[in-house]
Every structure is written in C-alpha cells, then in structure tokens.
C-alpha cells in the first residue's frame, strides 16, 4: 500500500506508520535505496524519503539519497529532529568517514617520515621535481652515479657533504624518495575514492565541498614541499658568508602548518560523518546528547577550541626551532644561560633586524635564541592552559568520551613537554626529536577529539 502511495503522491499522511519498516518500490529504490521509517508518531512523509512531524519525538532514517531537492515548505510543521542531517543534501555514508580517518592516519605517517627526512638531513638529496617519472628510483649503478653527479652541483654537497660516499648518498636519497612516494600514495588514496564516492552519491554537498577543499590543500602541500626543497638548493647559499645549506625555515613552517591543517580537516570531517551517521541511524546515545545540550558547557567548549589553537601555534613555533636548528643552543632547562630569560640585547639583536631598528621584530622569526625562548614560553603556556582546562572540567558533567579526551590531552601534554625538554638537553638526538614531533600531532589529535566530542548534537530531546 505504502509503495503505491509513494509512486503517485509526493505527500502522504502516515499517522498509521508508527514502527513500520518498509522497503520502497524498485523504482523508488533506485532513487532512495533502503528507506526506513521508524517510530514516527504523526506527520507527513514525502517522496524521496523525507518526513516532517508535528510531534517531534523521533525521526526518519534515510540512506543513500540521490536527489538534490527538498520539499520542506510547509511552515505549519516542525521539521523532524534530525532534519538537518537527514536531507538529501546532508547525508554522507559512514564509509566516507572511515576513509577520511584512514587518510588522516596516512598524513600523520608522512609528517613523522618528513621529520625523519629532515633529521637525517636527507631532504635535499633529490634535486628535481618529477611527479610522474620520479616514481622509479635509480636502479643500475650508472643511474645512481648520474643522480649523485646532479646532487654534487648543489650547495649541500659543496659546503657540507663533500666527502660522502655513493652508499651514503643512496641512503639519504631513498629517505627523501620514500617521503615523496608516501605523498603520492596519499594523493591516490585520497583522490580516487573521492571521485568514486562523488559519482556514487555517497557524499552530501557540504561534505563534497570539504573534500574538494582538502584535495586542494593536499595538492598545495606537494607544491609547498617542492618550494621548500628549492629554497635549500639556492646558489645564493654559496655566496652568503656562514650560510648553512638547509631549507628556509619559513617554508618549513608553511609545509608543516599546512600538513597539520590537512590532518585536522580530514580527522574532524571523518569524525563528523561517523557521528552524523550514528545520529541518523538513531544509535547516538540520547543521554550524551542531553548532557551536550546543557548551556553550562558552552564556555568549556570554547576554551577547548582555544587550547587546540594554542597547541597548533606552539607546534608552528617548534617548526621554527627545528628550521633554524635552534635546538642546538642553550641545551639546558629551565635556564638559558645565567637566567631563565636571556639578555634583552640577545633576544632583540640588531644583527637580525636587517633594515634597522624598526625591524627588531624579525628576531621572533630569525633569531635562534628568541625562537627557542618563544617556543619554551608557548609550550609552558600551553601546558598551563591545558591543566587549567582539566581542573575546570572536574567541575562539569561531561560525556564519557569527552572526559576521556580531556584526560588524554593532559596526559599527552605532560609527555610532550618532557619529550621537548629531553630533546633539548640531549641536543636533538634522532629518536627523541622524532618522538617529540609525533607527540605534537598526537597532542593536537587529542585536543581535536575533545572539540569533536563536545559538539552539540542536533537532536531535540
Ligand atoms: C605543548 C608542548 C610542545 C609542543 C606542541 C611542541 C611542538 C614542537 C614541534 C611541532 C616541533 C617541530 C618538530 C619538527 O618539525 O621536527 C618542535 C621542535 C622542538 N621543540 Fe617542541 N613542543 C613542545 C614543547 C617543547 C618544550 C617544553 C621544549 C623544551 C624546552 C621543546 C623543545 C623543542 C626543540 C629543541 C625542538 C627542535 C627539535 C628539532 O630540531 O628537531 N618543545 N616542538
């Protein structure tokens, strides 16, 4: 009966459809496969699987929408509680969320591999950018010799590595090659499923927009990576007295920053899709939704976002430390020389002002002492902010996952600060420095997870 109605009428009364699960006709199935109605207490159901109910106590479950138009025009009826999520333009399959989380995991991996590439000083070993043909590394001895000869033309070899052997070169080359290959792999694992999901209609329009934005950021990341390498190949380094053959720290910050943003975007969007799908399938715990609806959590919610931003900022200042090799000076903590704060003349040195005293601010980005000091200050401020947030959270009623998240943020931040201090004291050994870098992304992950678990749920309870 219901099938018949669906064919002939765009609007149907369904007072009698409470707790009915139904399959629609083969014709409709093509448009809205697996339409199911549950516990609807009264209202209207529309073609393509919409429902509105004057009694807002439950909602429709609808999956795999294809149509892009809505029929919500009758203002006499309130939309069912999850209408925002359950419109054709707003439903995304959970597999898309899982794929985004997998992609974010791959980005995490490449950040760590990129750090290892930098720490082993391998980043400048491949002196060309060949996105397609660069997939195949040199194989035969003459091919290796040829690549080595190319490398010898650039400042890193001339100033620093003039006595490395071919086998040493092979090691640094393969490090950088793996980093680039991982980047290509992420490109494929991201773009191909994105196209597939797009064509199959598995993504809502807002998610399509986000995925397109993330794909753009991914491409941009590759371009930034190449410009960063190029900055370290510049011939200018040969003519600048005391210049160190390494990539520009500005490019390094940009490259790491955009990787962190890409990671955050994928991670948060993935989580959002999985959560929305739980809501749409009525498996999101109502108790949690009720707790999250409490207005007294608004302040905590805002502070959690601020903490995530502070972690991001501290990480970028860490990238400046890494880019300037500023971890190789003042290898002590909490002192920097005789005092906790180095002398003003050193923090604001005219040597870094370039064009006169008006440019003393350049010390913040160019002077290793100032950059390290800033990183210390930001890191300790981050730890204090997290501790305060954690103490504040003790007074609040939080959902279990949010409680787990804030506890993790505190735990990981303590570990991260310990790793940072150890990295500094032991003069940046590879395992500690790499763990410290991975720790920063882990800390950001816990903070993002906290922000996610604190999001209000669009259910009327
Ligand atoms: C919330 C705490 C912290 C965060 C989020 C953080 C984050 C970072 C990040 C992202 C990097 C760049 C890593 C790279 O690109 O390889 C870095 C580098 C560094 N950080 Fe931290 N850091 C924190 C605390 C500290 C503390 C307390 C210290 C020591 C006082 C410290 C010392 C260093 C040093 C020496 C480096 C340079 C390591 C290298 O050259 O590879 N960090 N930090």
Boltz pocket constraint, residues with backbone or C-beta under 6 A from the ligand:
constraints:
  - pocket:
      binder: B
      contacts: [[A, 115], [A, 118], [A, 119], [A, 256], [A, 311], [A, 314], [A, 315], [A, 316], [A, 317], [A, 318], [A, 319], [A, 320], [A, 321], [A, 322], [A, 323], [A, 325], [A, 326], [A, 327], [A, 333], [A, 375], [A, 376], [A, 378], [A, 379], [A, 380], [A, 382], [A, 383], [A, 413], [A, 416], [A, 417], [A, 418], [A, 419], [A, 420], [A, 421], [A, 422], [A, 423], [A, 424], [A, 428], [A, 433], [A, 436], [A, 437], [A, 440], [A, 443]]
      max_distance: 6.0
